[in-house]
Structures are given as C-alpha cells and as structure tokens.
C-alpha cells in the first residue's frame, strides 16, 4: 500500500501537474482499551497505542489494551469517484514476538470527541462491532507491510461519509497470533494521522512512445527475428521479468476482532 501511495504521488506530479493533493490532519484522536469486561479511554497520552494481548495458545483470553480511534473534519472536502484517498499513520515503535502483526481499520460513528466517556465510545463503535460479527472483509482495510508507515485505502469510506456528514472516524485494531504492540504518533506530535486525497493520475500515451520512431516495413524475416532476439536480450539486461513466480501461502492470520473478548459491547 505504501508503494502504491508513492507511485500515485509520483505519477500525479509528473503526469498531471495541475492536480492538487489535499491533506487533512486528525481533529481528534484517543486510544481505548477493550478487555477484561471493561472499556477505558486514554485521551491524555503521548502515543496512540495499538496492541493485542494473547495468552496461551489463543484458546484463552484475548484483549485489546490499545485500539486507536481517530476523527477527521471533512466539511470542506470535495471528493469524486476518480479521487484516491489514503489514511497514513506513523509508528514511533513496534514490539512483536515471532508472529507477524496486521493492523485492521474500520469505520465507526463520529459523535464523540477526546473528552467523551467510554459509554459514548461504545455507541460509536457499534458499526465496527457489526462489521466484525458479519465477518465483512469488504468493510475493513488492512496493513501488513511491517515498516513504520501504515497506509490504508479509505477512498470509498470517505465518499460515503462525505455524502452523509462533515466527519469521518476510524478504529484501528492489531491482529496477531501472539501479543504485539504498536505506538502511533498522535496529532499533537505534528506527525499524526493524516488523510491524503488526490485525483487519480492521467497518463498520456504520447509520453511512452517516441513520436519519430517508425518501423521500416522492408525488414526481412530473418532481420525481424534478430531484432526480436536483441529486444529480448535487452529486456533481460535491464532487469525485466521473464516469468511470473507463484509462491503459495504458508499460513493465515485470523480476521480482526474475531476473538474480541470484551463483554461490554456484546
């Protein structure tokens, strides 16, 4: 996803110079703790904790001591079906065990702010809880790159939210077969959660072909064969792939929240 974002940004700059990239920083962000039959809200913290606590062989208690909740004001945003929207977050630190960690993102309600109590958050988390119950992967976004920059495609989520109101909010949840902890930078750091919106770049076919290059129709058959061989060799020398390698999956990560143990939101 991060590579895709960089490619789109580069293409947007080179191929569509008049396009405008819009950035919207988070207006509210906290993290909540879900587990052990209670929900706690942490609104005075230097980090947005995103963590999963797994005990035993995943047949015992699974809790989420940290689940960031982020809100954006999109009242001045105009977004079309041709726009690309990405939510980016920066991790200050990551602590994992032997298993990989995935971060899942889901939309939630926006009737909250940083001073809201846990009951208000429970009401707003309900849409995400319904997504988890339905096992609706189409309503989730995920990031598994493993680096410090996390990026999520939220294009359709943003369009839906803008059609209904002036705010959009997200819940992030860590998913792993063992305990893991990610500390995201909050908005107060100046490198907090951010929405990046841009038109999908338009590429001109004329920029790919050399306009004065024509094929000489008098080439003989054997000359054409030699030309094809030379082009193949050139492709190999420049690192062009010659075959697509298929790598079968060796494992699977459970869907986000499937083992959520908090009884308060059942």
N, C-alpha and C positions, 0 to 999 in steps of 0.2 A: 504493500500500500504506500509506503514511504517513497519507493522508487517511482511508483505511478504518479504521486504528487509532484516529485521533482521533474519528471518528464513532461507533465502537463504544464507546469510553470515555465519550463524552458521553451516548450513549443509555443506557449502563449506569448512569450516575449519575442521570439524570433519570427513567428509566422503571422501574428495578429497584433501588431504593435499598438493599435488603437484600443485594444481590450483593456478593461480595468479589473484589477484584482482587489477584492474587498476583504478586509479583515475585521472581525468583531471579537473583542475580548470578553471574557466572562463577566457578568454583572453580579453574580452570586456564586459562591462555592463553599461547600462544607463536606465533611465525611461523616457517615453514620456507621454505627456498629450494630450488627444483627447476629444474635445468637444467645444461647443460654436463657431463652424465654424473655428477652428484653431487647429494647432498641434504645441506643444512646446517640445523641447528636453532638458533634465536636465542631464548634464554629470559631474557636479561638486557638488556632494551631498554625504552625509554620509549614505544614505539609498536608497533602491530601492522601491519606493512607488508603491503599487498595490491597487488601490482604485476604487470604483464605487460611483457615486453621483446620488441618486434617489430623485426626488422631487414629491410631491403629491402622488397620488395613482398609480404611474407608467404609467400614461397616459400622463404625461408631459415630460419635458426634462430629459434625462438620459445621463450622460457624464462620462468619464473615466479620472479623474485627474492624475491617475498614472497607467502606464502599463509597467512593466519591459521588457527590451529587452536584451537578453544575448547571447553571442557568445563564441564558443569553437573552438580551433585549434585541429583538429583530424588527422593531416597529418601523425603522427607516429602510428596511431591506426590500429590494425588488428582485425576485428570483424567477427565472423561467425554466422551462423544460430542457433548455440547452445549456444550463449552468451546472457546474460541478461544485459541490460543497464538501469540505473535509474538516473534521474536528481533529485538532492536534493537541497533544499534551506532552510535556517533557518530564521524564523521571529523573529525580535527583539521585536516587539509589534503588537498587533491586537486591533482594535476598531470596534465593531459591535453593531448593535441595536438588536431588538428582533428576527430578521430573521437570519437563518444560511447563511454562505457565502461559495461559491465554487470558486476555482481558476482553470481556464481553461488554457491549454497550447497548442500552435500551432506553427508549423514550419514556418519560414519566410526566406527571402533571406539573404545572408551573405556578400553582397557588401557594407559594412558600417564599421565604427569604432566609437570610442567615440567622435571624433571631427566632425562627419558628421552633416549636417544641416537637417532640417525637410523634405525637398523635397527628399533627399536621403532615409530617413526612409520611406517615403510614398511609394516609388518604391519597397522597400524591404518588406514592409508589405503586398503588393498586394496578395501573395499566401494565407496569413491568411484571408484576406478580401474575397477572393474567397471561402474559406472553410466556412466562416460564411454565405455567400449568398446561398451556396448549402446546408447549414444545414448538413454538412457531419460530423457526430459524430465520424466516424471511424478515422478521421484525427486529432481528439482532444484527449488530455489526461486531467484528472481532479483529484483534491484532495479535499476531504471533511472531513477529519479526525477531524479538529478543534484544533489540537495541534500546537506547534511551529515549527515542522519539516514537510516540504512539500516534497512529493516524487511522481515522475511521471515516468511511464514506457515509455521509448523512444527507445526501442530496434529496432523496425522496422524503425523508423525515422533515427536513427543513421546509420543503414545499408544502407539505401537509400542515405543518404548524403555522406557517405564514398565512395560509388560507383561513385559519381558524382564529388567530390572535396575534399578539405582539411579543410573545415569549416562547422559548423552547428550553426544555430541561432534559438532562440525561443522567442515568445511573450507570456507574461502571462497576464491574464485578470481576474479581480474579477467579480463575478456574485452573485447578491443577490436581494431580493425584497425590500431592504432598503439600505441606504448608509452604506458602510463598508470601512475599511482602514487597510491594512497590510503593515508593513515596513520590507522588507527583508534586510539582511545584504549583502553588496556588496563585491566584490573580495578584495578590499583594507583592509577589516576587518580581513582577514585570515580565515573567516568562511563563505565565499561567495558561490555562486552557484558552484556545482560540479557534474561531471558525474562519476558514479560508474559502472564499467563494469567487469563482471566475467563470467566464464563458468558455465553453469547450473550444479549443483552438481550431482554426480553419487552416488547412494546409493546401497550398497551391500546387497542382501537378506540374506547373511550369518550372517550379524550383527543383524538381527531381531530374528532369531530362535536360540535356544540353541542347539548346534550340538549333544550333548549327550542325549538329551531328546527324548525318543521314546514312542509310545503309546502301552500299553500292550493289545494285542488282546484278552486276556482271560477275560476282564472285562465283567461282566454280564449286562443285560439290565438295571436292577434297579440301578446298580452301575454307569452306564453311565448317568442315569437320575440325580442321586445325584451329580455327577461330574459337569454336566451342570448347576444345580442349584447353586452349590458353585461358579462356574465361574461367573454366573450372579450376585451373591451377591458381589463377589469381584469387578466386574465392577462398581457396584453401590457405593461401599465404596471408590473406587479410583476416583470418580467423572466422570465416563464415561457417556455420554448422553444416555438416554433410548428412547427419542423421539425427532423428529425434530419439533420445534415450528415455525409456519408460522405467520409472522407479516405483515399485509397488509400495503401498502404505504398510508400515511395520507396526503401527499401534494406533490408538484412538484416544482422544481426550473427551471426557464426558461433557454433555451440554451444560452451559452455565446455569447455576441455581437449581439443578435438578435435585440436589440433596440439601437444599436450604432447610435449616432446622429450626428457624425462629418460629415459635408457636404464636407469636403476637399477631402475625399477618396471615394466618391460615383462614 
